[in-house]
Amino acid sequence: MKNLLVLGAGTAGTMVVNTLRKRLPASEWAITVVDQSPTHYYQPGFLFIPFGTYAPTQVSRPRRTAIHKGVRLITAEIDRVEPEANTVHLIDGRALAYDYLVIATGTTPRPEETPGMADDLGGSVHEFYTYDGAVALAEKLATWEGGRLVIHLTEMPIKCPVAPLEFTFLADSFFHEKAMRDKVQITYVTPLPGAFTKPVAAEALGSMLEDRGIAVEPDFVVESIDPEAKTLTSYDEREVPYDLLVTIPLNMGADYIARSGLGDELNFVPTDKHTLQAKEHDNIFVLGDASDIPTSKAGSVAHFAVHTFTKNFLELIEGRPMTESFDGHANCFIESGAGKGLLIDFNYDVEPLTGTYPLPVVGPLHLLEETRANHWGKLAFRWIYWNMLLPGRPIPLPAHMSMAGKHAPTDTLQKV
């Protein structure tokens, strides 16, 4: 009996075990997944909770209900991986042997890594990258009377890179709907050169914040937060005052990665960006947000990567060369407020472009363009997530990015 062990039962981990349970004979393969939480969260829904679009109950389900009955689920915290012994040690003392290991434990916000950030969390400082944080922020916004709202991105990479911008647009729309937009000064603070950093997207969307009266503070690398003075201070000594700070803290991989000696300084595992194998261990694969591959840490990437991984893994265990190569494909809906949204589609080599998706001309979705269809596509994805994506059912979208319908620059394709 061979053992496939998956660490993490989020988007990537759940898709892996559900997909492979259908492909691997139960008489020959035992599949086990480990996660420390009994609850599965639809994390894209966290963005909507602060504005009342989703109730907290709409973004969670018992984890067991999302996992194939032929998969063993262990609810426990991971202590460390011992790759030389093909063993995972749990905090409770149990040891799990594996023939192949999939690391899919994602990334989490670490407010304690920025001086002062955690000191007033839940007071004048909030975040929406966790379930509890999103719920607390909803309570705050329901009674907040206005002032200086600062949306702050600490450092890249982060889970769902477009979410800070989405929150900014939705906040603008939210305060308009409450007839108090004139009482709120919104500033978007980023360590990047601007809100949109890729040439085509910047040309198409560059005025969106300015048009909404939202100030941008670029190239701001935060040194500390002073919760008493209510200021952000950068390493070049700039200060940004706030009355309400919505921050996206530093994102890091799981702590057991560091204890196992498997990760970089942010606990992300060095991973071959095409095969999705850990660079130092042939029988370890890394999927979803846990890897260091140079593409978005987003659910769509997990979906497309699992497709590549499944084909490669089945070839590998049959003793054949792995023939699939992951291209970094990602697509993301971006809420822009007032019932509209944007859509971007890109990979390692091609930046987000204008055009139609998934079909040329007919779309029905438009890239880098605000439409109501894109907004409804974002909301519809919750159903797709629970009923198609997690169970591992086929979705009629190509895993590799297609240029069909895209309008490429006439000179050359820009690198992402």
C-alpha positions as CSV (number, residue, x, y, z in Angstrom):
1,M,0.0,0.0,0.0
2,K,1.4,3.4,-1.0
3,N,0.7,6.5,1.1
4,L,-0.1,9.9,-0.3
5,L,-0.1,12.5,2.4
6,V,-1.4,16.0,1.9
7,L,-0.7,18.8,4.4
8,G,-3.5,21.4,4.3
9,A,-7.1,21.0,3.3
10,G,-7.7,24.4,1.8
11,T,-8.5,25.0,-1.9
12,A,-5.4,23.2,-3.3
13,G,-5.3,20.4,-0.8
14,T,-9.0,19.6,-1.0
15,M,-8.9,19.5,-4.8
16,V,-5.9,17.2,-4.8
17,V,-7.4,14.6,-2.5
18,N,-10.8,14.7,-4.2
19,T,-9.3,14.4,-7.7
20,L,-6.8,11.7,-6.9
21,R,-9.2,9.6,-4.9
22,K,-11.1,9.1,-8.1
23,R,-8.0,8.2,-10.0
24,L,-6.0,6.0,-7.6
25,P,-7.2,2.5,-6.7
26,A,-8.2,2.4,-3.0
27,S,-6.7,-1.1,-2.8
28,E,-3.3,0.3,-3.7
29,W,-3.3,3.9,-2.4
30,A,-4.1,5.4,1.0
31,I,-4.8,9.1,0.9
32,T,-4.6,11.2,4.1
33,V,-5.0,15.0,4.5
34,V,-4.1,16.9,7.6
35,D,-5.5,20.3,8.6
36,Q,-5.6,22.0,12.0
37,S,-9.1,23.4,11.5
38,P,-12.4,21.5,11.3
39,T,-13.9,24.3,9.2
40,H,-13.4,25.0,5.5
41,Y,-13.6,28.7,4.7
42,Y,-14.5,30.2,1.3
43,Q,-11.8,32.9,1.6
44,P,-12.8,35.1,-1.3
45,G,-15.9,35.7,0.6
46,F,-14.0,37.5,3.4
47,L,-13.8,40.6,1.2
48,F,-17.6,40.9,1.2
49,I,-18.4,40.4,4.9
50,P,-17.3,43.9,6.0
51,F,-19.8,45.4,3.5
52,G,-22.7,43.1,4.4
53,T,-22.8,41.4,0.9
54,Y,-22.2,38.0,2.6
55,A,-23.2,36.9,6.0
56,P,-20.5,35.1,7.9
57,T,-22.5,31.9,7.7
58,Q,-22.2,31.9,3.9
59,V,-18.5,31.4,3.8
60,S,-17.9,28.3,5.9
61,R,-18.7,24.6,6.0
62,P,-17.5,21.7,8.0
63,R,-14.3,20.5,6.4
64,R,-15.3,16.9,6.3
65,T,-18.3,17.6,4.0
66,A,-15.9,19.0,1.4
67,I,-13.6,15.9,1.3
68,H,-14.2,12.6,-0.5
69,K,-15.4,9.9,1.9
70,G,-12.5,7.7,0.8
71,V,-9.9,10.1,2.2
72,R,-8.7,10.0,5.8
73,L,-9.0,13.5,7.4
74,I,-6.8,14.2,10.4
75,T,-7.6,17.4,12.4
76,A,-4.3,18.2,14.0
77,E,-1.4,20.7,14.0
78,I,1.7,19.9,12.2
79,D,5.0,20.0,14.1
80,R,7.5,19.3,11.3
81,V,8.4,17.3,8.2
82,E,11.3,14.9,8.3
83,P,12.0,14.5,4.5
84,E,14.9,12.2,4.9
85,A,12.7,9.7,6.8
86,N,9.5,10.4,4.6
87,T,7.7,11.3,7.9
88,V,5.4,14.1,9.1
89,H,5.3,14.6,12.9
90,L,2.2,16.1,14.5
91,I,2.1,18.3,17.6
92,D,0.2,15.6,19.4
93,G,3.1,13.1,19.0
94,R,1.8,11.1,16.1
95,A,4.0,10.3,13.1
96,L,2.7,9.8,9.6
97,A,4.7,8.0,7.0
98,Y,4.4,8.9,3.3
99,D,5.6,7.8,-0.1
100,Y,4.6,11.1,-1.6
101,L,3.9,14.4,0.1
102,V,1.9,17.4,-1.0
103,I,2.4,20.6,0.9
104,A,-0.7,22.9,0.6
105,T,-0.8,24.7,3.9
106,G,-1.1,28.1,2.3
107,T,-0.2,31.5,3.8
108,T,-1.5,33.5,6.7
109,P,-1.3,37.2,7.7
110,R,1.3,38.0,10.4
111,P,0.5,41.4,12.0
112,E,3.0,40.8,14.8
113,E,5.8,41.1,12.2
114,T,5.2,44.8,11.9
115,P,6.0,46.9,15.0
116,G,2.8,48.3,16.4
117,M,0.4,46.6,14.0
118,A,-1.0,44.0,16.4
119,D,-1.2,46.4,19.4
120,D,-4.6,47.9,18.3
121,L,-5.9,45.1,16.1
122,G,-9.7,45.3,16.4
123,G,-9.6,48.9,17.6
124,S,-8.5,51.5,15.0
125,V,-6.6,48.8,13.1
126,H,-8.4,46.0,11.2
127,E,-7.8,43.4,8.6
128,F,-10.1,41.2,6.4
129,Y,-7.8,38.3,5.5
130,T,-9.1,36.2,8.3
131,Y,-12.7,35.2,9.1
132,D,-12.5,36.8,12.6
133,G,-10.9,39.9,11.1
134,A,-13.6,40.3,8.4
135,V,-16.4,39.9,11.0
136,A,-14.8,42.4,13.3
137,L,-14.4,44.9,10.5
138,A,-18.1,44.5,9.5
139,E,-19.0,45.5,13.0
140,K,-16.7,48.5,12.9
141,L,-17.9,49.8,9.5
142,A,-21.6,49.5,10.6
143,T,-21.1,52.2,13.2
144,W,-18.1,54.2,11.9
145,E,-18.9,57.8,11.5
146,G,-16.1,58.7,9.0
147,G,-12.7,60.2,9.0
148,R,-9.4,59.1,7.4
149,L,-9.6,55.6,6.1
150,V,-6.3,54.1,5.0
151,I,-6.0,50.8,3.1
152,H,-2.5,49.6,3.5
153,L,-0.5,46.8,1.9
154,T,2.5,45.8,4.0
155,E,4.6,43.8,1.5
156,M,4.3,41.4,-1.4
157,P,3.6,38.5,-1.9
158,I,0.2,38.3,-0.4
159,K,-2.8,36.0,-0.8
160,C,-5.1,37.4,-3.5
161,P,-3.0,40.4,-4.7
162,V,-6.0,42.3,-6.0
163,A,-8.0,42.1,-2.8
164,P,-6.6,45.4,-1.3
165,L,-7.7,47.3,-4.4
166,E,-11.1,45.5,-4.3
167,F,-11.6,46.6,-0.7
168,T,-10.7,50.2,-1.7
169,F,-13.3,50.3,-4.5
170,L,-16.0,48.6,-2.4
171,A,-15.3,51.0,0.5
172,D,-15.8,53.9,-1.9
173,S,-19.1,52.4,-3.1
174,F,-20.2,51.5,0.4
175,F,-19.8,55.0,1.8
176,H,-21.6,56.5,-1.2
177,E,-24.5,54.1,-0.6
178,K,-24.6,55.3,3.1
179,A,-24.6,58.9,1.9
180,M,-21.4,59.7,3.8
181,R,-18.7,59.5,1.2
182,D,-18.0,63.2,1.8
183,K,-17.1,62.4,5.4
184,V,-14.5,59.8,4.4
185,Q,-11.0,60.5,3.1
186,I,-9.6,57.3,1.5
187,T,-5.9,56.7,1.0
188,Y,-4.4,53.6,-0.6
189,V,-0.9,52.9,0.7
190,T,1.3,50.5,-1.2
191,P,5.0,49.4,-1.3
192,L,4.6,49.1,-5.1
193,P,5.2,52.0,-7.6
194,G,1.5,52.4,-8.0
195,A,-1.9,50.7,-7.8
196,F,-1.5,49.1,-11.2
197,T,2.0,48.1,-12.1
198,K,1.7,46.3,-15.4
199,P,1.8,48.5,-18.5
200,V,-1.5,47.5,-20.2
201,A,-3.5,47.4,-17.0
202,A,-2.0,50.8,-15.9
203,E,-3.0,52.4,-19.2
204,A,-6.5,50.9,-19.1
205,L,-7.2,51.4,-15.4
206,G,-4.7,54.0,-14.1
207,S,-7.3,56.7,-13.4
208,M,-9.8,54.5,-11.5
209,L,-8.6,55.6,-8.0
210,E,-8.2,59.3,-9.0
211,D,-11.6,59.3,-10.5
212,R,-13.1,58.1,-7.2
213,G,-11.2,60.7,-5.2
214,I,-8.9,58.1,-3.6
215,A,-5.3,59.2,-2.9
216,V,-2.4,56.9,-3.5
217,E,0.8,56.8,-1.5
218,P,3.2,54.6,-3.5
219,D,6.6,53.1,-2.7
220,F,5.7,53.1,1.0
221,V,7.6,50.4,2.8
222,V,6.2,50.5,6.4
223,E,8.6,50.5,9.3
224,S,6.1,50.8,12.1
225,I,2.6,51.7,13.2
226,D,1.9,54.0,16.1
227,P,-1.6,53.1,17.4
228,E,-1.7,56.0,19.8
229,A,-0.7,58.7,17.3
230,K,-2.6,56.7,14.6
231,T,0.2,57.0,12.0
232,L,2.0,54.7,9.6
233,T,5.7,55.5,9.3
234,S,7.8,54.3,6.3
235,Y,11.6,53.5,6.3
236,D,12.1,56.8,4.4
237,E,10.4,58.6,7.3
238,R,7.1,59.5,5.6
239,E,4.0,59.4,7.8
240,V,0.4,58.7,6.9
241,P,-2.2,59.5,9.5
242,Y,-5.4,57.5,9.9
243,D,-8.6,57.2,11.9
244,L,-9.3,53.7,10.6
245,L,-6.6,51.6,9.2
246,V,-7.4,48.5,7.1
247,T,-4.1,46.7,6.7
248,I,-3.0,43.7,4.8
249,P,-0.2,42.3,7.1
250,L,2.9,40.5,6.0
251,N,1.9,37.1,4.6
252,M,4.0,34.0,5.6
253,G,3.8,30.3,5.1
254,A,3.2,27.9,7.9
255,D,5.6,27.8,10.8
256,Y,6.3,24.0,10.5
257,I,8.0,24.8,7.2
258,A,10.7,26.7,9.0
259,R,11.0,24.0,11.7
260,S,11.5,21.5,8.9
261,G,14.1,23.5,7.1
262,L,12.0,23.5,3.9
263,G,11.3,27.2,3.3
264,D,12.7,30.6,2.5
265,E,12.7,33.6,4.9
266,L,8.9,33.8,4.5
267,N,8.3,30.1,5.0
268,F,7.4,29.5,1.3
269,V,8.9,26.3,-0.1
270,P,11.3,26.7,-3.1
271,T,9.4,25.0,-5.9
272,D,10.0,24.2,-9.6
273,K,7.5,26.6,-11.2
274,H,6.7,24.2,-14.0
275,T,6.7,20.7,-12.4
276,L,5.5,22.0,-9.0
277,Q,8.0,19.7,-7.3
278,A,9.9,20.9,-4.3
279,K,13.4,21.8,-5.6
280,E,15.2,19.7,-3.0
281,H,12.9,16.6,-2.8
282,D,11.5,14.7,-5.7
283,N,8.7,13.1,-3.8
284,I,7.4,16.4,-2.4
285,F,5.1,18.6,-4.4
286,V,4.0,22.1,-3.3
287,L,0.6,23.6,-4.4
288,G,-1.4,26.7,-3.8
289,D,-0.1,29.6,-1.7
290,A,2.6,27.5,0.1
291,S,5.1,27.7,-2.8
292,D,7.4,30.4,-4.0
293,I,6.5,30.2,-7.6
294,P,6.2,33.7,-9.3
295,T,2.5,33.9,-9.9
296,S,-0.5,35.0,-7.9
297,K,-1.4,33.3,-4.6
298,A,-5.0,32.9,-5.7
299,G,-7.6,30.2,-5.9
300,S,-7.5,30.1,-9.7
301,V,-3.8,29.3,-9.6
302,A,-4.5,26.4,-7.3
303,H,-7.1,25.1,-9.7
304,F,-4.9,25.3,-12.7
305,A,-1.9,24.0,-10.8
306,V,-3.8,21.0,-9.5
307,H,-4.7,20.1,-13.1
308,T,-1.0,20.1,-14.0
309,F,0.0,18.3,-10.8
310,T,-2.5,15.5,-11.3
311,K,-1.3,14.6,-14.8
312,N,2.3,14.8,-13.7
313,F,1.8,12.7,-10.6
314,L,0.0,9.9,-12.4
315,E,2.8,9.8,-14.9
316,L,5.5,9.8,-12.2
317,I,4.0,6.9,-10.2
318,E,3.8,4.9,-13.4
319,G,7.5,5.4,-14.0
320,R,7.0,7.8,-17.0
321,P,8.5,11.3,-17.5
322,M,6.2,14.1,-16.4
323,T,5.0,15.9,-19.5
324,E,2.8,18.7,-18.1
325,S,4.3,22.2,-17.5
326,F,2.5,24.7,-15.4
327,D,2.5,28.2,-17.1
328,G,1.6,30.2,-14.1
329,H,-2.0,30.7,-15.3
330,A,-4.2,32.9,-13.2
331,N,-7.4,34.8,-13.6
332,C,-9.1,37.0,-11.1
333,F,-12.3,39.0,-10.9
334,I,-11.8,42.4,-9.4
335,E,-14.8,44.1,-7.7
336,S,-14.8,47.8,-8.6
337,G,-17.9,48.9,-6.7
338,A,-21.4,49.9,-7.7
339,G,-22.3,46.5,-9.0
340,K,-19.4,46.3,-11.5
341,G,-16.2,44.3,-11.7
342,L,-13.1,43.7,-13.8
343,L,-11.5,40.5,-15.0
344,I,-7.8,39.8,-15.6
345,D,-6.2,36.7,-17.1
346,F,-2.4,36.2,-17.3
347,N,0.5,33.8,-16.7
348,Y,4.3,33.8,-16.1
349,D,5.1,35.4,-19.4
350,V,2.0,37.4,-20.4
351,E,0.7,40.4,-18.5
352,P,-3.0,41.1,-18.1
353,L,-4.4,42.3,-21.5
354,T,-7.6,43.7,-22.8
355,G,-10.0,41.5,-24.8
356,T,-12.7,39.0,-24.2
357,Y,-12.8,35.8,-22.1
358,P,-13.0,32.9,-22.5
359,L,-14.0,33.1,-26.2
360,P,-12.9,35.6,-28.8
361,V,-15.4,38.4,-29.6
362,V,-18.4,36.8,-27.8
363,G,-16.8,36.6,-24.4
364,P,-19.1,36.8,-22.6
365,L,-16.7,38.4,-20.1
366,H,-14.5,41.4,-20.9
367,L,-10.9,41.8,-19.7
368,L,-9.7,45.0,-18.0
369,E,-13.1,46.5,-18.4
370,E,-15.7,47.4,-15.8
371,T,-18.9,45.4,-16.5
372,R,-21.8,44.1,-14.5
373,A,-21.2,40.6,-16.0
374,N,-17.8,40.6,-14.3
375,H,-19.4,41.5,-11.0
376,W,-22.0,38.7,-11.3
377,G,-19.2,36.3,-12.3
378,K,-17.4,37.1,-9.1
379,L,-20.5,36.4,-7.0
380,A,-21.4,33.2,-9.0
381,F,-17.9,31.8,-8.3
382,R,-19.0,30.9,-4.7
383,W,-21.4,28.3,-6.1
384,I,-18.8,27.0,-8.5
385,Y,-16.2,26.8,-5.7
386,W,-18.3,24.6,-3.4
387,N,-20.0,22.5,-6.1
388,M,-17.4,22.1,-8.8
389,L,-13.9,23.3,-7.9
390,L,-13.5,21.6,-4.5
391,P,-15.1,18.3,-5.5
392,G,-12.6,18.1,-8.4
393,R,-15.3,18.2,-11.1
394,P,-14.2,19.4,-14.6
395,I,-14.6,23.1,-15.3
396,P,-14.7,24.0,-19.0
397,L,-11.8,26.4,-18.9
398,P,-8.3,25.6,-20.2
399,A,-5.6,25.0,-17.5
400,H,-3.0,26.7,-19.7
401,M,-3.6,30.4,-20.6
402,S,-5.0,31.0,-24.1
403,M,-4.3,34.1,-26.2
404,A,-7.7,33.7,-27.8
405,G,-9.7,36.9,-27.5
406,K,-6.8,38.9,-26.1
407,H,-5.5,42.1,-27.6
408,A,-1.7,41.8,-27.4
409,P,0.6,44.9,-27.8
410,T,1.7,45.2,-31.4
411,D,5.4,45.3,-30.6
412,T,5.9,42.5,-28.0
413,L,4.2,40.8,-25.1
414,Q,5.1,42.4,-21.8
415,K,6.6,40.2,-19.1
416,V,4.6,39.8,-15.9
